[in-house]
């Protein structure tokens, strides 16, 4: 957790240093709330909806495996006192293998989810960059940063709404 705060402070410091230098040298600095663009643009909403569906599908397929493991484990717990040592050992090994397979399935699902999310978001981010660059150029901004890296920002330099509007009108 301390690493996170350290990294955040460094990022904020670097952003502040560049922004301060830009302001001091008379450059026009704007900002963009990328999270808001994703949550409010039509394209971002479509991607988010599709990703939620994909995530629910992955979760339900994992739930079937989790339920099977839980059922097998519960069955074992009920019967273990009447099992001989050899049968108990086989069942415990079987449960261990089942658990390992479940853990692997969870890891695979997380990796697949990460890949799906990256693949779905990449075209949006590419287009977002193009649109933001055009808006910045049209409004004579020298520097545009993400809102999440700022502590204080003037609403007059917020390019988010305009970027959302242009992104929604642009071809995909």
N, C-alpha and C positions, 0 to 999 in steps of 0.2 A: 504494500500500500504506500509506503514511503517513497518507493521508486516512482509510483504514479504521480504523486504530488511534486516530486523533484522534477520529473519530465514536464509536467504541466507548467511549473514555474519557469523552467528554461524556455519552453515554447512561448509563454506569455512575455517573458523578458525579451526574447528575440523579436517577436512581433512588435512589442512596444518600441524597441530600439529602432527597427526599420521604419515603423510608422512615425516615430518622433523625428527621425532623420528626414523622412519624406516631407513631413509637415514643415520642419524647420527650413528645408530647401525650397519650399513653395510648391511642392507637388500635391496634387489632389488625390486624397485617399478615400476610397469607398469600401463598403463591406457588403457581404452577402451571407445570408443565413442558409447554409446548404441543407441542414435538416428540415427547415421550413419549405425549401424548394421541393424536396423529396416528398414531404407529407402533404403539400398543397397543390402541386402541379398535377395535371391529369395523367401524365406519363408516370410520375412517381407513385400516384395512387394505384394505377393499374399494376405496376410492378410489385408494390407492397401487397396488394390483394392476392396476386398470383403466388408470391413468396409465402404468404400466410397459409394458403391452400397447400403448397408443397410441404411446408413445415408440419401442418396437421396430418398430412398423409404419412410422412416419415414417423411422426409421433405415434400414429395409430398402428403402423406396422411394428414399431418397437413395443408397443403396449401388448400386442399379442404374444410376443416373445417373453416379455416380463411376466405376464399372466401365467404362461406355461411354466416358467421357472418357479414362480410363487406356488403354483398348484403342486408341482413336483416336490418342492421343499416342504410344504405343509403335509403332504401325504407321507413323506419320509419321517417327519417329526412325530406323526401319529403312530407310525408302525415301528419306529426304531427300537423300542423297548422289547418288542417280540421277535426282532430279527437276530439271527446269529451274527457273530463277528465278521465272518466272510461276506455275508449279504450286506451288512451295514457298510463295510469298507467299499464294496462295489457301488452301492447307492451313493455314498459320499463322493466317490471319484466321479460318478456320473453327474452328480449335482455340481461338482467343481468344474467339470468340462462344460456343462450347461451355462454356468455362471460366466466362464471365460468367453464362451460364444456370445453371450448376451453383451458383455463388456465390449467385445470386438464389434458387434452390430451397432452399439451406441456410438463408438468411435467412428465407424464407417459412415453412419448416418450424419454425424456432426461434420465430417469432412465433406460428404456429398452436399450437405446444406450450405456449407461455406462456399463450395465451388458453384453451386446453383445461384447463390446470392451474388457472388462476384460476377458471374456471367450475365446475370439479369441487370445488374447495376452499371456495368462497364459502359454500354452504349449511352445510357442516361448521363453518366459523368462526362463522357466525351462531348456530348451535345451541350451539356450544361456549361462546360468550359468554353466552347465556341460562342454560345449565346452571351455569357458573362463578358467574354473578351470584346464582343461587338458592342454591347451596352457600355462598357467602360470606355471604349474608343469613341463612340458616338457622344458620350457625355464628358469627354476629355479627362477621364480619371487615369492617373499614372500608376496607381496601385490599388488592387482590390484584395481584401483578406476575408477569411471566414469569420463570421460573427462570434463563433465559439472561442476564438482566440483573443477577443477584446473584452476589456473590463468596462470601459465607458465608450459609447459611440453616439454620435449625433444622428438622429433619425433622418436628417436631410441627406446623409451620405449612404443610406440604406438602399441598395439596388435590388433587393430580393423580389419585391412585387413586380418590378419591370422585367426581371429575368424570368419569373414564373410566367408572366403574360407572353413574352416572346417565345419561351420554350414550348408553351401550349400551342402556339400558332405555327411553330416550325415543323417541317416534315421530319419523320423519323427515319 
